[in-house]
């Protein structure tokens, strides 16, 4: 389990790339930079990191 699991934060940046074209899942094109109350998390998250693959 990630050390970030369960933390709440705010999305500070949403860059887009071509991964959605490659996978056929449009939402996979977006990455998210998250900032918590204490820090900006030095990890880029994808949509699939937040929801089950079936969604």
Buried (B, 14 or more C-beta within 10 A) or exposed (E): EEEEEEEEBEEEEEEEEEBBEEEEBEBBBBBBBBEEEEEEBEEEBBBBEEEEEEE
